[in-house]
Amino acid sequence: MTTTARAQGATVWLTGLPSAGKTTIARVLGSRLRAEGHRVEVLDGDEIRRFLSAGLGFSREDRNTNVQRIGLVAEVLARNGVLALVPVIAPYADSREAVAKRHAASGTPYVEVHVATPVEVCSVRDVKGLYARQAAGRLKGLTGIDDPYEPPLDPALTLETDLQTPEESAASVYAVLSARGLV
């Protein structure tokens, strides 16, 4: 009986404002990683909210619960050899820190990436119409506008997506994963 080494998993947590480019970068990176034969899951924040966190609102408590649920799923996947790409806003530093600590406790690699797109650029992209709805008075609690976003103080990588393409951003994340021996 032969044994094969299990692939190294990791969580790549992409945090930033709405329409910053988190999901686009995760999908580009995911395609590259899959093409190389890695096991990859993109845990899209919108999909998780629709299914795993259905019924949660946007209070600080509900946002924290949502982030912790996503963090648990990502950690379990990563612990079992999957590269979990997690493009979520996750606006509060303490919520993200709790996810990082969960990973550390299980010895699971965790890479935090700040998708640092200026709010002015995000509002022009406005892929979901959130900024337009907020400006029209039909949406309250938009992260970065009338609800806080606490940027990471010491991310593994900061991406300025207003200055680079999604492919360049994904390549930068890949370089960090490679430097850490995760790909």
N, C-alpha and C positions, 0 to 999 in steps of 0.2 A: 504494500500500500504506500503510495507516495503522497506527500503533503505539499501543498502549494502555499506560498506565502500570501496572506491576505493583503489586498491593496491598502495602502495608507489612505485613510479618509481625513477630511478636515472640513471645517465650516469657514466659509468666506462670507462675512457679514458686510453687506454694502448698505451704508446708512447715508441719508441725505434728504433734502427737501422733496416734496412732490414735484414730479417732472424733471428731476435732476439728471436722469439717465440710468438709474440703478438697474432696472429690469433689462433695458437694452444691453448694457454692459454684461450682465449676468448671462443673457441668452447668447451673445457673441462668444464669451468665454466658454460657456457650456458646450457650444458647437465644436470649438477647438478641442476641448478636453475629450469629448465623446469620440471625435475623429481619431484621437490618439489611443483610444481604448479604455479610457477611464470611466468608472461608474459615476454618474453625475445626476443630481436632482436640483432643479431650480425651485425654491420655495417662494413663489411670488406672493408678496404681501397682500395683494388684492384677492387672489385665489384663497389664501389661508383665511382671510377675514370672511369671505363668503361662505366657507365650509366649516373649518375648524373653529373659527371664532364668531360664527353667526350669532347674532343677538347682542354682541358687545357694541357699546357706543364709543364715543371718543373722549370720555372723561380721562383724566390722568390714570385712574385706577383701571379702567377698561383697556386703555392703551398698554399699560404695564402687563395686564393679564394676557393680552394678545401677543406681546413680545415674548413673554415667558413660554407660552405655548409653542410659538415658532422656534424658540431657542431649544426647547426640549426635543422637538422633532428633529431639528438640525443636528443636535448632539448625538441622538440615537443613530441617525443615518451615518454621521461622520465616524462614530465609534465602530461602526460596522463596515467601514471601507468605502463609503460613498463620499464624494466631494459635494457637499451641500452648499449651494450658492444661494444666499439669502438677501434679495433686494427688498428691504423694508425701510420705512422712514425711521422707526424706532427713535422718537424725538428726545427721550430722556436718558441722560447719562447713567443714572442708577439702574435703569432697566437693562441697558446694554451691559453694564458691569456685572449684573447678576448672571446674565447669559455667559459672559466670559468666565466667571467663577465656576459655573456648572461644568464648562468644558475643562477647565484646569483641574477640577476635582476628579474627573474621569481620565485625565491625561490625554484629552482629545485636542488636536491642534485647532486653534481659532485665530482667524486673521480678520481684523477689523479694517475696513476700507471706508474712508470718508469721501463720498461723492460730493465735492464741495462746489456746487454750481450756484452762482449768485441768484438770489430770488428774482431779480429782474429778468434773467435768462429763463428761469423756470416758468415765469408767468407768460413769457412769449411762447415757449414750447407748449405749455398748458394742455398736455395730451388728453386729459380727462375733463377739461373745462372747469376745474376747481377754482382757479384764480378768477376767471370770468364770473362764476357764480358768486364768489366772495365779494368781488367788486360791485356786483349788482345788488348786494345785500341779501342774497338767497342762501348763503352759507356762512356759518359761524364756526370758529375754532380751527381755521386752516393753519396747519403747521407752518411756522415761519412768517405768518402775517399777523394773525390775532391769537395764536397759540404758540408757545415757545418751541424752539428747536435748540437743543444743547449739543453743539458740535463736539466730536471726540477730541480729547486733549492730547492723546498720544496714539493715533491710529498707526497701523503698520504701513499704510499708504494713503496719501491724499490725492484725489484725482480732480483736476480742474477741467471739467468737461466742456466748458465754454472755449477752451483753448486746444482741445484735441478731439479726434473722432472717437466713436465708440470702439472701433477696432484698436486704436492706439491705447485707449483706457484699458481694454481687456488685455492687451499685451503687457501693460504695466502690472496688472494683477497677476498675470501668468508668471512674470519675472519674479515677483515676490514668492509665489508658490514654488517656483523652481529653486530659488536661492535657499528656501527652507527645506528642500528635499521632498516636497509634497507632490510633485509631478515629475 
